[in-house]
Amino acid sequence: MSTKVWLVLIVMTVITFLIGFLNLVNPYVVGILLVSILLKGYLISEHFMGLHEVNFRYRIIPLVWLFIVLLLIGYAYYAL
């Protein structure tokens, strides 16, 4: 299972790189990228940090932190 998650993370990272490299950035793409970063953070915390085996209240802490950071980044991008 970890190999599949790792491959998904690699593919998502390559897509993100190509979007930046090809300068395909617009407000809609930034929103999609922020959601993909949240998904990548979820996959990393669940599978590679081993949080899938612990209580939900401990699993939610990194996700809430990441959501707040991404929310602030999105606010800075769209509002400024």
N, C-alpha and C positions, 0 to 999 in steps of 0.2 A: 504494500500500500504506500509506503514511503517513497518508493521510486516513482509511482504515478503522480503523487503530490509534487515531488521534486520536478518532474517533467512539466507539469502544469505551471509551476512557478517560473521555470526557465522560459517557456513559451510566452507567458504573460510579460516577462521582463524584456524579451526580444521584441515583442510587439510595442511595448512602451518605448524602447530605444528607437525603433524604426519611426514611430510617430514623431519623436523629437528630431531625429536625424533628417527626416524628409520635410520637416517644418510643416506638419499637418495640424498644427495646434489651432484650435478655435474654442470658444466657450463650451460647446457641447462635448468636444473631445476631452477637455479638462475635467468636466463632470464625470465622464466615463472613466478617465484615468484615476480620479479620486476614489471611485467605487472599486476599481480593480485593486488599488492599493489596500483598501479595507479588506477585500477578499484575500489578498496575499498575506496580510497580517493575521487574518483568522487562520489560514492554513498553516502558517509558521507556528503560531501559538498552540494550535491543536496538535499538530503532528510532530514538530521538531522540538518544541519546548516540553512536550509530554503532558500538556494540560487536559487532554481528553480523558484522563483517568482520575481527575480530581473533582471536587465539588464545584457546582456551577458558579458559586459566588467568587471563587478564585479564577475561574476561566473568564469571567466577564471583565475583570480588572484591566487586562491589556487591551481588550476590545474597546472599552469605554475610553481609555486613554488615547488610543489610536483614532477613534471617532472624533474626539474633541480636537486633537491636533489637525486632522483632515478638515474638520469644520472651520477651524481658524484659517487654514490655508485657503480653503474655498472662499471664505469671506474676504480675505485679503486680495484674492485674485479678482473676484467679481465686484467688490465694492470700491476698490482703489484704482 
